[in-house]
Amino acid sequence: MQAALVKLLVHFFALLPLRFSHAIGTLLGYLGLIIPNSLQQPARTNIDLCFPELTAQQRLQIYRQCFVELGRAATEAGALLLWNRERLLRLVKQVSGNELMENALAKGKGVILVSPHLGAWEMVGLYASLNYPITSLYRPPRMEEVNLVLKQARERFGATLVPTDAGGVRALYKALKNNQLLGILPDQSPPEEFGVFAPFFGVNAITMTLLPKLATKTEATIVYCFAERLAKGAGYHIHYFPASGSLKDKTLPEAAALINKDVENCIRQSPGQYFWPYKRFKLRPEGEAPIY
């Protein structure tokens, strides 16, 4: 029943222009601010932890925008998951830093496209797949019917999705060896045995070690990217950013800290569009008190 409802809503929103979908999403976001729900407390906690230098009013503004963007993320799914190539490309109004991709691929070592849960992260993978061969790690949702819809939609322009297991990791190395793109979301908490603690906005967070291992073993170039939602449903602005430093000769904790710093820099470009309800600091170093 839940899966059928999700599919129905996705197809409904696909019928609407993006400006209408985002308008409905904005309303849903305001409802999410008013009606008590499980997203509110972790979002407020994370924003307060990550921006101690801001005033309470400034943090509240980020919190409010976050919920508006969550609503828009839900309603834009119809367009992003079902529209054809031409309609989707018309939503991309500006691309900044595209030369970083071209220069990185010219090196012949592959590119690791690192996209935080910022803005329309679905658009990042879709736009990349419209221009380059890309392989991305994929953690399927629990509902099988929804999983089929998502996987088909994300692969419809030629992307390859691989599971988060040993076979998936081998596929990532193969893609880089063939000078292709590899897509990774860097800000999900891995199991403790696959991560190290590193500062994220000054707070220790368990951080994946797969990304630095891939980069150092293959000499692939890391490029950061996010798709900024434009006002009034106008579309998206794709931003590419270079890594701020080399991971070569870094320890895993040092490399993880550098990656987190670059992710921070992306988020600071548009902090209200980040997915703040995610419990990024749930796992604590030994001896530290729980945060949530």
C-alpha positions as CSV (number, residue, x, y, z in Angstrom):
1,M,0.0,0.0,0.0
2,Q,2.8,2.4,0.9
3,A,4.7,1.6,-2.2
4,A,1.7,2.1,-4.4
5,L,1.0,5.5,-2.8
6,V,4.6,6.6,-3.4
7,K,4.5,5.6,-7.0
8,L,1.2,7.4,-7.5
9,L,2.5,10.6,-5.9
10,V,5.7,10.5,-8.1
11,H,3.7,10.1,-11.2
12,F,1.3,12.9,-10.1
13,F,4.1,15.4,-9.5
14,A,5.7,14.4,-12.9
15,L,2.6,15.9,-14.6
16,L,3.2,19.3,-13.0
17,P,5.7,22.0,-14.1
18,L,8.6,22.2,-11.6
19,R,7.4,25.6,-10.3
20,F,4.1,24.1,-9.3
21,S,5.7,21.1,-7.7
22,H,8.1,23.3,-5.7
23,A,5.2,25.5,-4.6
24,I,3.4,22.5,-3.2
25,G,6.7,21.4,-1.6
26,T,7.1,24.7,0.0
27,L,3.6,24.3,1.6
28,L,4.6,20.8,2.8
29,G,7.7,22.2,4.3
30,Y,5.9,24.8,6.3
31,L,3.6,22.1,7.6
32,G,6.6,20.1,8.6
33,L,7.7,23.1,10.7
34,I,4.3,23.4,12.4
35,I,3.3,19.8,12.9
36,P,5.5,17.9,15.5
37,N,7.6,15.2,13.8
38,S,10.8,13.2,14.2
39,L,12.8,15.4,11.9
40,Q,12.6,18.6,13.9
41,Q,14.8,17.7,16.9
42,P,17.8,16.3,15.0
43,A,17.7,19.1,12.5
44,R,17.7,21.8,15.3
45,T,20.5,19.9,17.2
46,N,22.7,19.6,14.1
47,I,22.4,23.2,13.0
48,D,23.1,24.4,16.5
49,L,26.2,22.2,16.8
50,C,27.5,23.1,13.3
51,F,27.0,26.8,13.4
52,P,27.9,28.0,16.9
53,E,29.3,31.2,15.4
54,L,25.8,32.3,14.1
55,T,23.1,34.0,16.1
56,A,20.1,32.1,17.3
57,Q,18.0,33.9,14.7
58,Q,20.4,33.0,11.9
59,R,20.3,29.3,12.9
60,L,16.5,29.4,13.0
61,Q,16.5,30.8,9.5
62,I,18.6,27.8,8.3
63,Y,16.3,25.5,10.1
64,R,13.2,26.9,8.5
65,Q,14.7,26.9,5.0
66,C,15.8,23.3,5.6
67,F,12.1,22.2,5.9
68,V,11.0,24.1,2.9
69,E,13.8,22.4,0.9
70,L,12.8,19.0,2.3
71,G,9.3,19.6,0.9
72,R,10.6,20.7,-2.4
73,A,12.9,17.6,-2.5
74,A,9.9,15.4,-2.1
75,T,7.7,17.0,-4.8
76,E,10.5,17.4,-7.4
77,A,11.0,13.7,-7.4
78,G,8.4,13.4,-10.1
79,A,10.4,15.5,-12.6
80,L,13.8,14.1,-11.6
81,L,12.7,10.5,-11.7
82,L,10.4,10.4,-14.7
83,W,11.1,13.3,-17.1
84,N,12.9,12.6,-20.4
85,R,16.4,13.9,-21.3
86,E,15.3,17.1,-23.0
87,R,12.9,18.2,-20.3
88,L,15.4,17.4,-17.6
89,L,18.2,19.3,-19.3
90,R,16.0,22.4,-19.6
91,L,15.9,22.5,-15.8
92,V,19.7,23.1,-15.7
93,K,20.0,26.9,-15.9
94,Q,23.7,27.2,-15.1
95,V,26.8,25.1,-14.7
96,S,29.8,26.5,-12.8
97,G,33.2,24.8,-12.8
98,N,32.5,22.3,-15.6
99,E,36.1,22.7,-16.7
100,L,37.1,20.8,-13.6
101,M,35.4,17.7,-15.0
102,E,37.0,18.0,-18.4
103,N,40.5,18.6,-16.9
104,A,40.1,15.7,-14.5
105,L,39.0,13.2,-17.2
106,A,41.9,14.3,-19.4
107,K,44.3,12.9,-16.8
108,G,43.0,9.4,-17.6
109,K,42.7,8.2,-14.0
110,G,39.0,8.6,-13.5
111,V,37.0,11.0,-11.5
112,I,35.3,10.6,-8.1
113,L,32.3,12.8,-8.1
114,V,31.5,13.6,-4.4
115,S,28.0,14.9,-3.8
116,P,26.7,15.6,-0.3
117,H,23.0,15.5,0.6
118,L,22.8,19.1,-0.5
119,G,20.3,20.7,-2.8
120,A,18.9,18.3,-5.4
121,W,21.4,15.5,-5.1
122,E,19.3,13.3,-7.4
123,M,20.0,15.8,-10.1
124,V,23.7,15.5,-9.7
125,G,23.8,11.9,-10.7
126,L,21.3,12.3,-13.4
127,Y,23.1,15.3,-15.0
128,A,26.4,13.4,-14.8
129,S,24.9,10.4,-16.5
130,L,23.6,12.6,-19.3
131,N,27.2,13.6,-20.1
132,Y,29.6,10.8,-18.9
133,P,29.6,7.1,-18.0
134,I,29.1,7.0,-14.2
135,T,28.9,4.2,-11.6
136,S,27.4,5.0,-8.2
137,L,27.0,3.2,-4.9
138,Y,23.4,2.4,-4.1
139,R,21.7,1.4,-0.9
140,P,18.2,0.1,-1.9
141,P,15.2,1.3,0.1
142,R,13.3,-1.3,2.1
143,M,10.2,-1.3,-0.1
144,E,11.0,-3.5,-3.2
145,E,8.5,-1.7,-5.5
146,V,10.0,1.7,-4.7
147,N,13.5,0.2,-5.2
148,L,12.6,-0.9,-8.7
149,V,11.2,2.5,-9.6
150,L,14.3,4.4,-8.2
151,K,16.9,2.1,-9.8
152,Q,15.2,2.2,-13.2
153,A,14.9,6.0,-13.0
154,R,18.5,6.6,-11.9
155,E,19.9,4.3,-14.6
156,R,17.6,5.6,-17.4
157,F,20.3,7.7,-19.0
158,G,23.1,5.1,-18.8
159,A,24.3,5.3,-15.2
160,T,25.2,2.0,-13.4
161,L,24.2,1.5,-9.8
162,V,26.1,-1.0,-7.7
163,P,25.3,-2.3,-4.2
164,T,27.3,-1.4,-1.1
165,D,29.1,-4.7,-0.9
166,A,32.4,-6.2,-2.1
167,G,31.1,-6.7,-5.6
168,G,30.0,-3.0,-5.7
169,V,33.4,-1.8,-4.6
170,R,35.1,-3.9,-7.3
171,A,32.9,-2.2,-9.8
172,L,34.0,1.2,-8.5
173,Y,37.6,0.4,-9.1
174,K,36.9,-1.0,-12.5
175,A,35.0,2.3,-13.5
176,L,38.0,4.4,-12.4
177,K,40.4,2.1,-14.3
178,N,38.4,2.8,-17.4
179,N,38.6,6.6,-16.8
180,Q,34.9,6.9,-15.9
181,L,33.1,8.7,-13.2
182,L,32.3,7.3,-9.8
183,G,29.5,8.8,-7.7
184,I,29.6,8.8,-3.9
185,L,27.6,10.5,-1.2
186,P,30.2,11.3,1.4
187,D,28.1,12.2,4.4
188,Q,26.3,9.0,5.3
189,S,27.6,7.3,8.5
190,P,29.2,4.0,7.7
191,P,29.4,1.1,10.1
192,E,32.2,1.8,12.6
193,E,34.5,-0.9,11.1
194,F,34.4,1.0,7.7
195,G,35.0,4.5,9.1
196,V,37.1,6.7,11.2
197,F,36.1,9.6,13.4
198,A,37.0,13.0,11.9
199,P,35.8,16.6,12.5
200,F,32.7,17.7,10.6
201,F,31.9,21.3,11.4
202,G,34.2,20.8,14.4
203,V,32.3,17.8,15.8
204,N,33.6,14.3,15.5
205,A,31.6,12.2,13.0
206,I,32.2,8.7,11.8
207,T,33.4,9.1,8.2
208,M,33.8,6.6,5.4
209,T,37.3,5.4,4.6
210,L,36.2,4.0,1.2
211,L,36.5,7.4,-0.5
212,P,40.1,8.1,0.5
213,K,41.1,4.5,-0.2
214,L,39.7,4.8,-3.7
215,A,41.4,8.1,-4.4
216,T,44.8,7.1,-3.1
217,K,44.9,3.6,-4.7
218,T,43.7,4.8,-8.2
219,E,45.1,8.4,-8.2
220,A,41.6,9.5,-9.4
221,T,40.7,13.2,-9.2
222,I,38.1,14.2,-6.6
223,V,35.5,16.7,-7.7
224,Y,32.8,18.0,-5.4
225,C,29.4,18.8,-6.8
226,F,25.9,19.9,-5.8
227,A,22.7,21.1,-7.6
228,E,21.4,24.3,-6.1
229,R,17.6,24.7,-6.2
230,L,16.8,28.1,-7.8
231,A,13.9,30.2,-6.4
232,K,10.3,29.9,-7.6
233,G,11.0,26.5,-9.3
234,A,13.2,28.1,-12.0
235,G,15.4,25.0,-12.1
236,Y,18.9,24.2,-10.9
237,H,22.5,25.6,-10.8
238,I,25.1,22.8,-11.0
239,H,28.2,23.7,-9.0
240,Y,31.6,21.8,-9.3
241,F,34.4,22.4,-6.8
242,P,38.0,21.2,-6.7
243,A,39.3,19.3,-3.7
244,S,41.2,21.6,-1.4
245,G,44.3,19.4,-1.1
246,S,45.8,16.0,-2.0
247,L,45.1,12.9,0.0
248,K,48.4,11.4,-1.0
249,D,50.5,10.4,2.1
250,K,47.6,11.2,4.4
251,T,46.6,8.9,7.2
252,L,43.0,7.7,7.0
253,P,41.9,10.1,9.8
254,E,43.7,13.0,8.1
255,A,42.2,12.2,4.7
256,A,38.7,11.9,6.2
257,A,39.1,15.3,7.9
258,L,40.1,16.9,4.6
259,I,37.1,15.4,2.8
260,N,34.8,16.5,5.6
261,K,36.2,20.0,5.3
262,D,35.5,20.1,1.6
263,V,32.0,18.9,2.2
264,E,31.6,21.7,4.8
265,N,32.7,24.2,2.2
266,C,30.0,23.0,-0.2
267,I,27.3,23.1,2.5
268,R,28.3,26.7,3.5
269,Q,27.4,27.8,-0.1
270,S,23.8,27.0,0.6
271,P,23.3,25.8,4.2
272,G,19.5,25.9,4.1
273,Q,19.5,23.3,1.4
274,Y,21.4,20.7,3.4
275,F,19.6,17.6,4.8
276,W,20.0,18.5,8.5
277,P,17.6,16.0,10.0
278,Y,20.1,13.2,9.3
279,K,21.6,12.0,12.6
280,R,25.2,12.5,11.4
281,F,26.6,12.4,15.0
282,K,24.6,9.5,16.3
283,L,27.7,7.3,16.7
284,R,30.1,8.8,19.3
285,P,33.7,8.1,20.1
286,E,34.1,6.0,23.2
287,G,33.4,8.0,26.4
288,E,31.4,10.7,24.7
289,A,27.8,11.3,25.7
290,P,25.0,10.8,23.1
291,I,24.0,13.9,21.1
292,Y,20.4,13.0,20.1
